[in-house]
């Protein structure tokens, strides 16, 4: 059986401070894993997953949300999301671990086709924007492949983008994450996650170029794009849809990056 660590998540749900990355507090780690059900066992899989999450992942740092992946190479698979937590949280003993493992092995694993793409991430609250109390619905997730040796350059560019989004689109929640164990083979170095309610949002012109130039000066966006192309090697995008029926916890996010 795979460890509970393979259930780490991408999205923070606990109350966090915007100053977290600049003081001595432990930073939050999150992670992701993708799985799929056997084509002829979808009902059994759903029932097992629902009951498992309600019993073992309905609260706290181990609370789980499940998302349906809408597009791309992982379309129709599921994303399991748990956490967030610090590394030291993983040292805490789980008195229900044996019961958890037995239920997982008995009621979920037999109906699972695959479980893969396990990744651990660091959440950057100073680059992110979570308004106080919003509900999970849909996510646009972009995974960037960054050139080796360009980490600091990447952070400086993210700082510029964050400034634009916070000033010009403060109502839009977004999160910034970097891979804790990056690999030149996976190409998963940076995640940018936007949270939205209606699919119509995807079809709207967000006027990023116009907003960027308003904040950083005329022509700054074109320069930024060229610089970003020099430090990145490509990206992939997916849309995730929150699946309440399979999740252990609800859509309410009691998180804020605002002081």
TALIN-V271996 format. One record per residue. N is the residue number from 1. OMEGA is omega in whole degrees, 0 to 359 (NA if undefined). D_CENTER is the distance of its C-alpha to the mean C-alpha in Angstrom with 1 decimal. Layout:
n: <N & N>
omega: <OMEGA & OMEGA>
d_center: <D_CENTER & D_CENTER>
This chain:
n: <1 & 2 & 3 & 4 & 5 & 6 & 7 & 8 & 9 & 10 & 11 & 12 & 13 & 14 & 15 & 16 & 17 & 18 & 19 & 20 & 21 & 22 & 23 & 24 & 25 & 26 & 27 & 28 & 29 & 30 & 31 & 32 & 33 & 34 & 35 & 36 & 37 & 38 & 39 & 40 & 41 & 42 & 43 & 44 & 45 & 46 & 47 & 48 & 49 & 50 & 51 & 52 & 53 & 54 & 55 & 56 & 57 & 58 & 59 & 60 & 61 & 62 & 63 & 64 & 65 & 66 & 67 & 68 & 69 & 70 & 71 & 72 & 73 & 74 & 75 & 76 & 77 & 78 & 79 & 80 & 81 & 82 & 83 & 84 & 85 & 86 & 87 & 88 & 89 & 90 & 91 & 92 & 93 & 94 & 95 & 96 & 97 & 98 & 99 & 100 & 101 & 102 & 103 & 104 & 105 & 106 & 107 & 108 & 109 & 110 & 111 & 112 & 113 & 114 & 115 & 116 & 117 & 118 & 119 & 120 & 121 & 122 & 123 & 124 & 125 & 126 & 127 & 128 & 129 & 130 & 131 & 132 & 133 & 134 & 135 & 136 & 137 & 138 & 139 & 140 & 141 & 142 & 143 & 144 & 145 & 146 & 147 & 148 & 149 & 150 & 151 & 152 & 153 & 154 & 155 & 156 & 157 & 158 & 159 & 160 & 161 & 162 & 163 & 164 & 165 & 166 & 167 & 168 & 169 & 170 & 171 & 172 & 173 & 174 & 175 & 176 & 177 & 178 & 179 & 180 & 181 & 182 & 183 & 184 & 185 & 186 & 187 & 188 & 189 & 190 & 191 & 192 & 193 & 194 & 195 & 196 & 197 & 198 & 199 & 200 & 201 & 202 & 203 & 204 & 205 & 206 & 207 & 208 & 209 & 210 & 211 & 212 & 213 & 214 & 215 & 216 & 217 & 218 & 219 & 220 & 221 & 222 & 223 & 224 & 225 & 226 & 227 & 228 & 229 & 230 & 231 & 232 & 233 & 234 & 235 & 236 & 237 & 238 & 239 & 240 & 241 & 242 & 243 & 244 & 245 & 246 & 247 & 248 & 249 & 250 & 251 & 252 & 253 & 254 & 255 & 256 & 257 & 258 & 259>
omega: <178 & 183 & 175 & 179 & 179 & 178 & 179 & 189 & 183 & 193 & 180 & 181 & 179 & 179 & 183 & 182 & 179 & 181 & 187 & 185 & 186 & 177 & 187 & 178 & 175 & 177 & 180 & 171 & 176 & 182 & 181 & 168 & 181 & 176 & 179 & 179 & 172 & 187 & 182 & 181 & 184 & 181 & 180 & 179 & 182 & 179 & 180 & 180 & 180 & 181 & 180 & 182 & 179 & 183 & 189 & 186 & 186 & 181 & 173 & 184 & 179 & 177 & 186 & 166 & 178 & 179 & 170 & 177 & 191 & 190 & 175 & 185 & 179 & 182 & 179 & 171 & 182 & 173 & 176 & 187 & 180 & 177 & 2 & 180 & 171 & 177 & 182 & 176 & 182 & 176 & 181 & 180 & 178 & 184 & 181 & 187 & 182 & 179 & 178 & 183 & 180 & 180 & 179 & 181 & 186 & 192 & 180 & 186 & 181 & 183 & 182 & 178 & 182 & 170 & 185 & 180 & 178 & 183 & 177 & 186 & 171 & 179 & 179 & 183 & 181 & 177 & 187 & 179 & 176 & 174 & 181 & 173 & 170 & 183 & 177 & 177 & 182 & 182 & 167 & 187 & 177 & 179 & 183 & 173 & 186 & 177 & 176 & 179 & 185 & 184 & 181 & 177 & 177 & 181 & 179 & 177 & 178 & 178 & 179 & 180 & 180 & 179 & 179 & 184 & 180 & 181 & 189 & 180 & 185 & 182 & 183 & 177 & 174 & 180 & 180 & 184 & 174 & 184 & 179 & 181 & 186 & 182 & 178 & 179 & 185 & 183 & 180 & 184 & 186 & 175 & 174 & 187 & 173 & 178 & 181 & 185 & 186 & 179 & 179 & 179 & 181 & 183 & 181 & 174 & 182 & 175 & 184 & 180 & 180 & 181 & 180 & 180 & 178 & 183 & 188 & 177 & 182 & 179 & 184 & 182 & 180 & 177 & 179 & 181 & 180 & 178 & 179 & 177 & 180 & 183 & 180 & 182 & 179 & 184 & 170 & 181 & 175 & 171 & 179 & 180 & 182 & 181 & 186 & 184 & 180 & 186 & 176 & 180 & 186 & 186 & 183 & 180 & 180 & 186 & 174 & 173 & 181 & 181 & NA>
d_center: <24.0 & 20.6 & 19.6 & 17.3 & 15.4 & 14.2 & 12.3 & 9.9 & 6.3 & 2.7 & 3.9 & 7.5 & 10.4 & 13.4 & 15.8 & 15.3 & 17.7 & 17.5 & 20.0 & 18.0 & 17.6 & 21.4 & 23.0 & 23.6 & 21.0 & 18.6 & 15.2 & 12.2 & 10.5 & 7.4 & 7.1 & 7.1 & 10.3 & 12.0 & 15.4 & 18.3 & 21.3 & 24.9 & 26.3 & 29.2 & 27.4 & 24.8 & 26.4 & 26.8 & 23.3 & 22.0 & 24.5 & 23.8 & 20.0 & 20.7 & 23.4 & 21.5 & 18.5 & 21.1 & 23.1 & 20.9 & 17.4 & 18.4 & 18.0 & 17.0 & 14.7 & 15.0 & 14.2 & 12.4 & 11.0 & 11.5 & 10.6 & 13.2 & 12.5 & 15.0 & 16.0 & 16.5 & 17.4 & 15.1 & 16.5 & 17.6 & 15.6 & 13.1 & 9.6 & 10.1 & 7.8 & 9.8 & 10.4 & 10.0 & 13.1 & 15.3 & 16.9 & 20.1 & 18.7 & 18.7 & 22.5 & 23.2 & 25.1 & 24.1 & 27.4 & 26.1 & 24.8 & 27.8 & 27.6 & 23.9 & 24.6 & 27.7 & 26.0 & 23.2 & 25.8 & 28.1 & 26.2 & 23.0 & 23.7 & 26.9 & 25.2 & 22.2 & 22.7 & 20.0 & 17.1 & 15.6 & 13.0 & 12.2 & 10.3 & 10.0 & 8.3 & 10.0 & 8.8 & 11.5 & 12.7 & 15.8 & 14.1 & 11.9 & 13.5 & 13.0 & 16.3 & 17.9 & 17.2 & 15.6 & 14.7 & 11.7 & 13.0 & 11.6 & 8.7 & 9.6 & 7.4 & 9.7 & 10.0 & 13.1 & 15.9 & 17.7 & 21.4 & 22.5 & 23.9 & 22.0 & 19.4 & 21.4 & 22.2 & 18.5 & 17.9 & 21.1 & 20.0 & 16.7 & 18.9 & 21.0 & 18.4 & 17.0 & 20.6 & 21.2 & 18.3 & 19.1 & 22.8 & 22.9 & 20.0 & 19.4 & 18.7 & 15.5 & 12.3 & 9.8 & 7.6 & 8.5 & 7.6 & 10.3 & 11.0 & 13.2 & 15.4 & 15.5 & 17.9 & 20.2 & 20.2 & 16.5 & 16.0 & 12.3 & 12.7 & 10.5 & 7.3 & 8.1 & 6.4 & 9.4 & 10.1 & 13.6 & 16.2 & 18.6 & 18.6 & 21.4 & 19.0 & 18.1 & 21.9 & 22.6 & 23.5 & 21.3 & 24.2 & 22.0 & 25.1 & 27.4 & 25.2 & 24.6 & 28.4 & 29.2 & 27.3 & 28.1 & 31.3 & 32.8 & 31.7 & 28.8 & 26.2 & 28.1 & 28.4 & 24.7 & 24.0 & 26.5 & 25.2 & 21.7 & 23.2 & 25.0 & 22.1 & 19.7 & 20.6 & 18.6 & 15.2 & 13.9 & 12.3 & 11.2 & 11.3 & 9.8 & 12.2 & 12.1 & 14.8 & 16.6 & 19.4 & 17.5 & 15.3 & 16.7 & 15.7 & 16.1 & 14.3 & 15.5 & 13.2 & 15.7 & 13.8 & 15.4 & 15.4 & 18.9 & 22.0>
